[in-house]
Amino acid sequence: MVRSLSFIHLFVILAIGFIGGALLFREMPTTAVERVVTFYDSRVVLGHDAGYIKPVGMAALFFIIAFILAMFRKTRFTVLLFGAVKCVLFGLSSSYLLASGTKIMAYSIWWFPFQFLICFLFLVYCAILSPPYFMRSTMGKGPNTRALPMIVGMSIAILAIEIIVFQFILK
């Protein structure tokens, strides 16, 4: 029961963050959206002219910042919030892609499935680093972090596949 509740919890965070990003897109001016989206993933704005180093660096930066936030007791509660921020950026970028006239086929093959999986894996990573209240142990043990390398490895593999799809299949 607790495991399924945690996945439901993470999917709710993902859905609310995505919808929040879509609503944020409606309220922000286009130039501000372009700056934020370019910072998050320049391929969304620039297309194939952008390199693949920045998306890899940004993904690594998210994982590193979440790990650093989880190291300190005073900032541990912000880890899932940071995961939600990534979901908001996912929703904002998706709205920008669809509003800018990207073909729905490219969006459905490249952007949405891979970013959805990466965001969900990042939320799982955040939940392992700083478990929600219903997953915390009461015996004073710390979180079980044995799954972290596997989650990071899966995220790297999905990001690599996404870059391959973007660079070679959608060209």
Secondary structure, 3 states (H helix, E strand, C coil): CHHHHHHHHHHHHHHHHHHHHHHHHHHCCHHHHHHHHHHHCHHHHHHHHCCCHHHHHHHHHHHHHHHHHHHCCCCCCHHHHHHHHHHHHHHHHHHHHHHCCCCHHHHHHHHHHHHHHHHHHHHHHHHHHCCCCCCCCCCCCCCCCCCHHHHHHHHHHHHHHHHHHHHHHCC
